[in-house]
């Protein structure tokens, strides 16, 4: 009888944990998908412009811009780790304090973006695409650079809501943002409703307006009475230097890694593909990239959920629950990627032809989609495990691994393939990308299962530990000493 009761209790626990993972993952998947839909709709509308120059320019321009933004996003996204662990510890005011520090960091990055604006033309010329494509890339970036500060601030505020397990707030503001982006971009790209026809610059304006809108909506929601009652967001808006230092300490490895990732992929698209193999290969890569967004963006949403779930479980002193939650997330992400792998392989020519019916581009893109089909499952593993490590505060090792592997395998290996095996065309660099994602997935899986993250204390100081201990009941103090 006791065994049967235990079995039933285990089944109930598993169902509850699965529901918990799904309840966090679904809104975050929707949130990340809205960004994918935003970029995809921009790409579709740009593809309606006569000629192929704008279609060739949009992805390289976005990657150049993201190289300015992403270090700030990577840094402030660690707010979710602090917020989720503070939530698990019962220190609710700490959650909003870290959110405000992320907003102040975003102001700095917004100013830095403007300071670096004169470098845009130099970067785009150095990439070396055809002159007509360069003009459009610069046109896009000069407008979209205004979105740097709001994008980083929205990332910090989204990380707060995700960390305190209110992912629906980020989901609905993201949906609203995409509606704003589509309306503004469509009107300005094609000059509707009496507005000027701006082409690719119209898509950039849509992004700026949408990110500003979302940033303001998130900030206003955090200060609403409901959240102020629980997290005291209105009372803790000032700079807290110790919390800011904590955020920078744990966030800088991730920020540097995200910057490195974007620079590496920018070089991959713009140089290893675009410069070395020409505009047709660049367009085919851009189309394949849109489908990769369909695959990795939802899994990134699952990863965001995992960061918050792992953080809260660790904050509550239950690492075994974190292990079970990560296992469920890997199964969900892996199953999704398996389905997409089959679709990408079977319908590869039709998928490319939907965006561009040039026989040469369809042939190139179909080959690239085979690479995409191969690495999907490993990409899911990498995203979920690195997110789990982030929730535990293990950011330095995973960030260093990503940086080293990206430069050695993707850039080094891609350059070798492009230089010494040019007969393969852009499939050479893409095979290096496939190798990268396979290796990262395996190594991050190994890191998680080594369990070193169990010894990490993100709040660091002995004073913080003592303050936390003083709030525990006596029997919990004895347990913690043991």
C-alpha positions as CSV (number, residue, x, y, z in Angstrom):
1,X,0.0,0.0,0.0
2,X,2.8,2.4,0.9
3,X,4.6,1.7,-2.4
4,X,1.3,2.4,-4.3
5,X,0.8,5.7,-2.5
6,X,4.4,6.7,-3.3
7,X,3.9,5.8,-7.0
8,X,0.7,7.9,-7.1
9,X,2.5,10.8,-5.4
10,X,5.3,10.6,-7.9
11,X,2.9,10.7,-10.8
12,X,1.1,13.7,-9.3
13,X,4.5,15.5,-8.8
14,X,5.5,14.8,-12.4
15,X,2.2,16.2,-13.8
16,X,2.5,19.3,-11.6
17,X,6.1,19.9,-12.7
18,X,5.1,19.4,-16.4
19,X,2.2,21.9,-16.0
20,X,4.6,24.3,-14.3
21,X,7.1,24.1,-17.2
22,X,4.4,24.5,-19.8
23,X,2.8,27.4,-17.9
24,X,6.1,29.3,-17.9
25,X,7.2,28.2,-21.4
26,X,4.1,28.9,-23.5
27,X,3.9,32.6,-22.8
28,X,7.7,33.0,-23.3
29,X,7.6,31.0,-26.5
30,X,4.9,33.4,-27.7
31,X,7.0,36.3,-26.6
32,X,10.1,35.2,-28.5
33,X,8.0,34.2,-31.5
34,X,6.7,37.8,-31.7
35,X,10.2,39.0,-32.3
36,X,10.7,36.4,-34.9
37,X,7.3,37.4,-36.5
38,X,8.4,41.0,-36.4
39,X,11.6,40.3,-38.3
40,X,9.9,37.9,-40.6
41,X,7.1,40.3,-41.6
42,X,9.7,43.0,-42.2
43,X,11.6,40.6,-44.4
44,X,8.4,39.7,-46.3
45,X,7.4,43.3,-46.8
46,X,11.0,44.2,-47.9
47,X,10.8,41.3,-50.4
48,X,7.8,43.0,-52.1
49,X,10.0,46.0,-53.0
50,X,11.0,45.7,-56.7
51,X,14.6,44.4,-57.2
52,X,16.6,42.2,-54.9
53,X,19.0,44.8,-53.3
54,X,16.7,45.5,-50.3
55,X,16.2,41.7,-49.7
56,X,20.0,41.2,-49.7
57,X,20.5,44.2,-47.4
58,X,18.0,43.6,-44.6
59,X,19.6,40.7,-42.7
60,X,23.2,42.0,-42.9
61,X,22.0,45.4,-41.7
62,X,20.1,43.8,-38.8
63,X,23.2,41.9,-37.8
64,X,25.4,45.0,-37.8
65,X,22.8,46.8,-35.6
66,X,22.6,43.8,-33.2
67,X,26.3,43.9,-32.7
68,X,25.7,47.3,-31.0
69,X,22.7,46.2,-29.0
70,X,23.4,42.6,-27.9
71,X,26.1,43.2,-25.3
72,X,23.6,45.3,-23.3
73,X,20.8,42.8,-23.8
74,X,23.0,39.9,-22.6
75,X,24.1,41.9,-19.6
76,X,20.6,43.0,-18.4
77,X,18.9,39.7,-19.2
78,X,20.7,38.3,-16.1
79,X,18.0,40.3,-14.1
80,X,15.8,37.2,-14.5
81,X,18.4,35.1,-12.6
82,X,18.5,37.5,-9.7
83,X,14.7,38.1,-9.7
84,X,13.9,34.4,-9.8
85,X,16.3,33.4,-7.0
86,X,15.2,36.4,-4.9
87,X,11.6,35.3,-5.5
88,X,12.5,31.8,-4.3
89,X,14.2,33.2,-1.2
90,X,11.1,35.4,-0.4
91,X,13.0,38.7,-0.9
92,X,10.4,40.3,-3.3
93,X,11.7,43.9,-3.1
94,X,15.1,42.7,-4.4
95,X,13.4,41.7,-7.7
96,X,12.4,45.2,-8.6
97,X,15.7,46.7,-7.4
98,X,17.6,44.6,-9.9
99,X,15.1,45.5,-12.6
100,X,15.7,49.2,-12.1
101,X,19.5,48.6,-12.3
102,X,18.9,47.0,-15.7
103,X,17.0,50.1,-16.8
104,X,19.9,52.4,-15.8
105,X,22.3,50.1,-17.7
106,X,20.1,50.5,-20.8
107,X,20.5,54.3,-20.7
108,X,24.2,53.9,-20.8
109,X,24.0,51.6,-23.8
110,X,21.6,53.9,-25.6
111,X,24.2,56.8,-25.3
112,X,27.0,54.5,-26.3
113,X,25.0,53.5,-29.4
114,X,24.8,57.1,-30.5
115,X,28.5,57.6,-29.8
116,X,29.3,54.7,-32.1
117,X,27.0,55.8,-34.9
118,X,29.8,57.3,-37.0
119,X,31.3,53.8,-37.2
120,X,28.3,52.4,-39.1
121,X,29.5,53.5,-42.5
122,X,33.0,52.2,-41.9
123,X,31.7,48.8,-40.8
124,X,29.3,48.5,-43.8
125,X,32.0,49.5,-46.3
126,X,34.5,47.1,-44.6
127,X,32.0,44.2,-45.1
128,X,32.3,44.9,-48.8
129,X,28.9,44.1,-50.4
130,X,27.8,45.5,-53.7
131,X,27.5,49.3,-53.6
132,X,23.7,49.3,-54.0
133,X,23.3,46.9,-51.1
134,X,25.7,49.0,-48.9
135,X,23.6,52.1,-49.4
136,X,20.5,50.3,-48.2
137,X,22.3,48.7,-45.3
138,X,23.4,52.1,-44.1
139,X,20.0,53.6,-44.6
140,X,18.4,51.0,-42.4
141,X,21.1,51.2,-39.6
142,X,21.0,55.0,-39.3
143,X,17.4,54.9,-38.3
144,X,17.3,51.6,-36.3
145,X,20.1,52.8,-34.1
146,X,17.5,54.8,-32.2
147,X,16.1,51.5,-30.9
148,X,19.2,50.5,-28.9
149,X,18.3,52.0,-25.5
150,X,14.6,51.0,-25.6
151,X,15.5,47.5,-26.7
152,X,17.9,47.0,-23.8
153,X,15.5,48.5,-21.3
154,X,12.7,46.3,-22.5
155,X,15.0,43.3,-22.1
156,X,15.7,44.2,-18.5
157,X,12.0,44.7,-17.7
158,X,11.0,41.5,-19.5
159,X,13.6,39.7,-17.5
160,X,12.0,41.0,-14.3
161,X,8.6,39.8,-15.2
162,X,9.9,36.4,-16.4
163,X,12.0,36.1,-13.2
164,X,9.0,36.7,-10.9
165,X,6.9,34.2,-12.9
166,X,4.6,36.7,-14.7
167,X,5.5,35.8,-18.3
168,X,2.1,36.8,-19.6
169,X,3.0,40.4,-19.1
170,X,6.0,40.1,-21.5
171,X,3.9,38.1,-23.9
172,X,1.1,40.6,-24.2
173,X,3.4,43.6,-24.5
174,X,5.3,41.7,-27.2
175,X,2.1,41.0,-29.1
176,X,1.1,44.7,-28.9
177,X,4.7,45.6,-30.1
178,X,4.5,43.5,-33.2
179,X,1.1,45.0,-34.1
180,X,2.6,48.5,-33.8
181,X,5.7,47.4,-35.8
182,X,3.6,45.9,-38.7
183,X,1.3,48.9,-39.0
184,X,4.1,51.5,-38.9
185,X,6.5,49.5,-41.1
186,X,3.9,48.7,-43.7
187,X,2.8,52.3,-43.9
188,X,6.3,53.7,-44.2
189,X,7.8,51.1,-46.5
190,X,5.1,51.7,-49.1
191,X,4.0,55.2,-48.3
192,X,0.4,54.6,-47.2
193,X,-2.1,56.9,-45.6
194,X,-0.4,60.1,-46.7
195,X,3.0,59.0,-45.2
196,X,6.2,59.2,-47.2
197,X,7.4,56.0,-49.1
198,X,10.7,55.2,-47.3
199,X,11.5,51.6,-48.4
200,X,13.9,49.8,-46.1
201,X,14.2,52.8,-43.8
202,X,10.4,52.4,-43.1
203,X,11.1,49.0,-41.6
204,X,13.7,50.5,-39.4
205,X,11.2,53.2,-38.2
206,X,8.7,50.5,-37.4
207,X,11.2,48.7,-35.2
208,X,12.1,52.0,-33.3
209,X,8.4,52.9,-32.7
210,X,7.6,49.3,-31.6
211,X,10.5,49.0,-29.2
212,X,9.8,52.3,-27.6
213,X,6.1,51.4,-27.2
214,X,7.0,48.1,-25.5
215,X,9.5,49.6,-23.2
216,X,7.0,52.2,-21.9
217,X,4.3,49.5,-21.5
218,X,6.5,47.3,-19.5
219,X,7.7,50.1,-17.2
220,X,4.2,51.3,-16.6
221,X,3.0,47.8,-15.8
222,X,5.8,47.2,-13.3
223,X,4.8,50.4,-11.5
224,X,1.1,49.5,-11.4
225,X,-0.5,49.0,-7.9
226,X,-0.7,45.2,-8.3
227,X,3.1,44.8,-8.8
228,X,4.0,47.7,-6.5
229,X,2.2,46.0,-3.6
230,X,4.2,42.8,-4.1
231,X,7.6,44.1,-5.3
232,X,7.7,47.8,-4.2
233,X,8.8,48.9,-7.6
234,X,7.9,52.6,-7.0
235,X,9.9,52.7,-3.8
236,X,13.2,51.2,-5.1
237,X,13.8,53.1,-8.3
238,X,17.1,54.7,-7.2
239,X,20.5,53.4,-8.2
240,X,21.8,50.7,-5.8
241,X,25.5,50.4,-6.4
242,X,25.9,47.0,-4.7
243,X,23.1,45.5,-6.7
244,X,24.4,47.2,-9.8
245,X,27.8,45.6,-9.2
246,X,26.2,42.2,-8.7
247,X,24.4,42.6,-12.0
248,X,27.6,43.6,-13.8
249,X,29.6,40.8,-12.2
250,X,27.3,38.0,-13.3
251,X,26.1,39.6,-16.5
252,X,29.3,40.8,-18.2
253,X,30.4,37.3,-19.3
254,X,27.0,36.7,-20.9
255,X,27.0,40.2,-22.5
256,X,30.4,39.6,-24.0
257,X,29.3,36.2,-25.2
258,X,26.2,37.6,-26.9
259,X,28.3,40.3,-28.5
260,X,30.8,37.7,-29.7
261,X,28.0,35.6,-31.1
262,X,26.5,38.4,-33.1
263,X,29.8,39.6,-34.4
264,X,30.7,36.0,-35.4
265,X,27.3,35.4,-37.2
266,X,27.6,38.9,-38.8
267,X,31.0,37.9,-40.2
268,X,29.6,34.5,-41.2
269,X,26.7,36.1,-43.2
270,X,28.4,39.2,-44.5
271,X,31.9,37.9,-45.2
272,X,32.1,34.1,-45.4
273,X,28.9,34.0,-47.4
274,X,28.1,37.4,-48.9
275,X,31.6,38.7,-49.8
276,X,33.1,35.3,-50.7
277,X,30.2,33.8,-52.7
278,X,28.1,36.8,-53.9
279,X,24.6,38.1,-53.7
280,X,22.7,34.9,-54.7
281,X,24.3,33.0,-51.8
282,X,23.6,36.0,-49.5
283,X,19.9,36.0,-50.4
284,X,19.7,32.2,-50.0
285,X,21.3,32.5,-46.6
286,X,18.9,35.3,-45.6
287,X,15.9,33.1,-46.6
288,X,17.2,30.1,-44.7
289,X,17.8,32.4,-41.7
290,X,14.1,33.2,-41.6
291,X,13.3,29.5,-41.1
292,X,15.9,29.2,-38.5
293,X,14.1,31.9,-36.5
294,X,11.0,29.7,-36.7
295,X,13.0,26.9,-35.0
296,X,15.3,28.5,-32.5
297,X,13.2,31.4,-31.3
298,X,10.5,29.2,-29.7
299,X,13.2,27.1,-28.1
300,X,14.7,30.3,-26.7
301,X,11.4,31.0,-25.1
302,X,11.6,27.6,-23.5
303,X,15.1,28.5,-22.4
304,X,13.9,31.7,-20.8
305,X,11.3,29.7,-18.9
306,X,14.0,27.3,-17.8
307,X,16.2,30.2,-16.5
308,X,13.3,31.4,-14.2
309,X,12.3,27.9,-13.1
310,X,15.8,26.9,-12.2
311,X,16.5,30.2,-10.5
312,X,13.4,29.9,-8.3
313,X,14.0,26.2,-7.5
314,X,17.6,27.0,-6.4
315,X,16.4,30.0,-4.4
316,X,14.0,27.7,-2.6
317,X,16.9,25.2,-2.0
318,X,15.6,22.5,-4.3
319,X,18.2,21.7,-7.0
320,X,16.7,18.3,-7.7
321,X,13.5,20.0,-8.9
322,X,15.6,22.2,-11.2
323,X,17.2,19.0,-12.7
324,X,13.7,17.5,-13.4
325,X,12.5,20.8,-14.9
326,X,15.4,21.0,-17.3
327,X,14.9,17.4,-18.4
328,X,11.3,18.2,-19.3
329,X,12.4,21.3,-21.2
330,X,14.9,19.4,-23.2
331,X,12.3,16.8,-24.2
332,X,9.9,19.6,-25.3
333,X,12.5,21.5,-27.2
334,X,13.9,18.4,-28.8
335,X,10.5,17.1,-29.9
336,X,9.8,20.5,-31.6
337,X,13.1,20.5,-33.4
338,X,12.7,16.9,-34.6
339,X,9.5,17.9,-36.4
340,X,11.1,20.9,-38.0
341,X,14.1,18.9,-39.1
342,X,11.8,16.6,-41.1
343,X,9.9,19.6,-42.6
344,X,13.1,21.4,-43.5
345,X,14.5,18.3,-45.2
346,X,11.5,17.2,-47.1
347,X,10.2,20.6,-48.2
348,X,13.5,22.4,-48.5
349,X,13.0,23.6,-52.1
350,X,9.4,24.7,-51.6
351,X,10.4,26.6,-48.5
352,X,13.1,28.6,-50.3
353,X,11.0,29.1,-53.4
354,X,8.3,30.8,-51.3
355,X,10.5,33.8,-50.8
356,X,12.4,33.8,-54.1
357,X,11.7,31.7,-57.2
358,X,15.1,32.1,-58.8
359,X,16.3,28.6,-59.8
360,X,19.9,29.3,-58.6
361,X,18.8,30.7,-55.3
362,X,16.4,27.8,-54.7
363,X,19.2,25.3,-55.4
364,X,21.6,27.0,-53.1
365,X,19.0,27.5,-50.3
366,X,17.8,23.9,-50.5
367,X,21.4,22.7,-49.8
368,X,21.6,25.1,-46.8
369,X,18.3,23.7,-45.4
370,X,19.9,20.2,-45.2
371,X,22.4,21.7,-42.8
372,X,19.6,23.3,-40.8
373,X,17.8,19.9,-40.6
374,X,20.9,18.2,-39.2
375,X,21.7,20.6,-36.3
376,X,18.2,21.3,-35.0
377,X,18.1,18.9,-32.1
378,X,21.7,19.9,-30.9
379,X,20.7,23.5,-31.1
380,X,17.8,22.8,-28.8
381,X,20.1,21.1,-26.3
382,X,22.5,24.0,-26.3
383,X,19.8,26.6,-25.8
384,X,18.1,24.8,-22.9
385,X,21.3,23.8,-21.1
386,X,22.9,27.2,-21.4
387,X,19.6,28.8,-20.1
388,X,19.6,26.3,-17.2
389,X,23.2,27.2,-16.3
390,X,22.3,30.9,-16.5
391,X,19.5,30.3,-14.0
392,X,22.0,28.8,-11.6
393,X,24.4,31.7,-12.1
394,X,27.0,29.6,-14.0
395,X,27.6,32.2,-16.7
396,X,31.4,32.5,-17.0
397,X,32.2,28.9,-18.2
398,X,29.3,28.6,-20.6
399,X,30.1,32.1,-22.0
400,X,33.7,31.3,-22.5
401,X,32.9,28.0,-24.2
402,X,30.5,29.8,-26.6
403,X,33.1,32.4,-27.5
404,X,35.9,30.0,-28.1
405,X,33.8,27.5,-30.1
406,X,32.2,30.2,-32.3
407,X,35.6,31.7,-33.3
408,X,37.4,28.4,-33.7
409,X,34.7,26.3,-35.4
410,X,32.5,28.8,-37.1
411,X,34.9,31.5,-38.2
412,X,38.1,29.3,-38.4
413,X,36.4,26.3,-39.9
414,X,34.2,28.4,-42.1
415,X,37.2,30.3,-43.5
416,X,39.0,27.0,-44.2
417,X,36.0,25.7,-46.1
418,X,35.5,28.9,-48.1
419,X,39.2,29.3,-49.0
420,X,40.3,25.7,-49.6
421,X,37.0,24.1,-50.8
422,X,35.3,26.9,-52.8
423,X,33.6,24.4,-55.0
424,X,31.1,23.7,-52.2
425,X,30.0,27.3,-52.2
426,X,28.3,28.6,-49.1
427,X,27.5,25.0,-48.0
428,X,31.2,25.0,-46.8
429,X,30.7,27.7,-44.1
430,X,27.3,26.3,-43.3
431,X,28.8,22.9,-42.6
432,X,31.1,24.7,-40.1
433,X,28.0,26.2,-38.5
434,X,26.5,22.7,-38.2
435,X,29.6,21.4,-36.5
436,X,29.6,24.3,-34.1
437,X,26.0,23.7,-32.9
438,X,26.6,19.9,-32.5
439,X,29.7,20.5,-30.4
440,X,28.1,23.2,-28.2
441,X,25.0,21.0,-27.6
442,X,27.1,18.1,-26.4
443,X,29.5,20.2,-24.2
444,X,26.7,22.2,-22.5
445,X,24.8,19.0,-21.8
446,X,28.0,17.6,-20.1
447,X,28.5,20.8,-18.1
448,X,25.0,20.7,-16.7
449,X,25.3,17.1,-15.7
450,X,28.6,17.7,-13.9
451,X,26.5,19.6,-11.3
452,X,29.2,22.2,-10.5
453,X,26.4,24.8,-10.7
454,X,25.1,23.5,-7.4
455,X,27.9,25.2,-5.5
456,X,27.3,28.7,-6.9
457,X,25.9,31.6,-4.8
458,X,25.0,34.5,-7.0
459,X,24.5,36.8,-4.0
460,X,28.1,36.2,-3.2
461,X,28.8,38.1,0.0
462,X,28.8,36.5,3.5
463,X,26.8,39.4,4.7
464,X,24.0,38.5,2.2
465,X,24.1,34.9,3.4
466,X,23.9,35.9,7.1
467,X,21.0,38.2,6.4
468,X,19.2,35.5,4.5
469,X,19.9,33.0,7.3
470,X,18.6,35.4,10.0
471,X,15.2,35.3,8.3
472,X,15.0,31.4,8.4
473,X,13.1,29.5,11.1
474,X,15.4,27.8,13.6
475,X,14.9,24.3,12.2
476,X,15.8,25.6,8.7
477,X,19.0,27.1,10.2
478,X,20.0,23.8,11.6
479,X,19.3,22.1,8.3
480,X,21.4,24.6,6.4
481,X,24.3,24.2,8.8
482,X,24.2,20.4,8.3
